[in-house]
Amino acid sequence: MLILGVDPGSTATGYGIIRKTGARSAHVDSGVIRASKAASQSQRLWEIHNKLDCVIREQVPVVMVVESLFHFNNVQSLMKLSQVRGVILLLGEAHGMEIVEYSPMEIKRGLTGYGAAEKGQMIFMVAKILNLPTLKSADQADALAMALYHSHICRPGGRIQ
């Protein structure tokens, strides 16, 4: 089973795909989609859509994992993030994927044992679990962490434990 984790961001959207075979998880593909900061929000959404659509078409994951929204103080940032999430969720539906959402705290607690783990801890744990020498960014690590978390709580038949 291929699992796609997506860490939404209006200028940097991380994605990570892992293959779950029985109890084992292996890295398949990951990276960061960087949208131009000079572009309008609609242009950034289009760019994120097109690049993530290419990744999905190439790898054909069956599950998409996306962070649930959490508390924001800045309403403008929340609105932009919500728009990016909308594009991502729509892509998942368009490709017939099962879509699941987890909170950032749930993912951090599941992978590090601590719900308030820092970015460095998450990068370290994801690289260690997947036996990766380096990760390009926290966005990439967060996306892989989402896919890993789902793979760890999901039974081989795809059902949540």
N, C-alpha and C positions, 0 to 999 in steps of 0.2 A: 504494500500500500504506500503510495506517495502522499506525503502531507506537506502542504504549503503554509508557512507562517508568514504573515505580512504585518510589518510595523509601520502604520500610516504616518505620513508627515507631508506637509505641503511643499517642502523643498527637498526632503530626503525621505524616501520610503524604502525601508529595508524589506528584503524577501529572503526566505530560506526554505529549501526543499530537502526533506529527509525521506529515506526509504525505510519503512518498518517491515522487518521480516521476522516473524515470531516475536521474541523479546528483544531483538537487536534493532538498533537505529543507526543508519549510516548517512553521511552527508552526500547529497546529490548535486545541489547547485545553490548558490546564494550570492547576494550582492546588494547594491544600493542603487535605486533609481533617483538620480539627482535632477530635479526640475530647475529651470533657470529662475533665479530670484528676480530678475528683471522682467520676466514674463507676467502677464496678467494671471489671476487665479484660474480663469477658465482655460487658459493655455497650459498652465501647470497640470490641471486635472486631465486634460487631453493627453499630455505627454506621459503622465503616470499611467493612464488607461492603456495607451498604445504599447508602452514598454512592458507592463505587467501582462497584458494580453499575449504578447510574444512569448514570454516566459511560460505562461500557462499552456499555450498551444504546443510549445516545444517539449515540455516535460509531462503534461497531462496528469496533474495531481487529482486525487479524488476527494480530498478534504482540504478546506481552507480554515486556518485559525487566525483570528483577528483579536487584538486587544479590545476589551470593552472600554467605553468611555469612562473616564474618572474625573474627579473634581478639577475644575479650572478656575482661576481667578480672572483671567483675561477672556472676555466674551468673544473678541475678534479671533483669537487663536482657536477657541473652541469651535467657532463657526467654520473656520478653514479646515480644521481637522475633521469635523463632521462631514464636510463635502468630500474630502479625500476618502473617508471611510465609506461613504455612499457609493463612490465610483468602484472601490474595491469589492464591496458586497455585491454590487450589480454584476461585476465580472464573474464572481463566484457562482452566482445564480445562472448567468448566461452560459457558463461552462458545465452546469449541472453538478457542481461540487456540493458536498455536505459542508455547511458553514457552522463553525463553533466559535464562541467568544469566551475569553477568560479575563479576569482582572489582572493588571500588572502585579499586584501583591500576591495573587494566587500562583502566578507563574514563577515569581521570585522565590516564594516559599517552597514550591515544588522542586525547584532545581538546586537551591542553595540551603534550604532549611530555614531561611530568614526572609520574611516578607518585605523588609525594607533594604534588601541587599543593594549595594551600589553598582554602578555600571561596570566598574573594573572586576567586581566579583562575578557578575553575569558573563562577561566576556571570557574570563578565566574558566568558569565551569563549562560553558558551551564548547570552548576549544578543547578542553580536557575530555569531555564526554564523547565528542565526535572525532577526537584525535586529529585536530587541525592545528598546524603550526602557528598560523596567524589568522586573525579576522580583520577585515578592512575597517569596520566601524562598529559602534554600539548599536546602530540601526540594524545592521546585518546580524549581530549577535542576538538582539532582541527577537528578530524574526525567527531565527533558528531556535531560540529558547521556547517560543510559542509552539513550534512544530514538535520539538522534543517533549515538552510538557504533555501535549496531547498524546503523543506516542506512548508515553509512560503510563498514562491513566486509561489508555484504551486497550481493550482485550484484542487478541489476534483477529477476531471476527469483525472488529470495528466498533464494538459496543463499549460504552463507558463502564468502568468497573464501579 
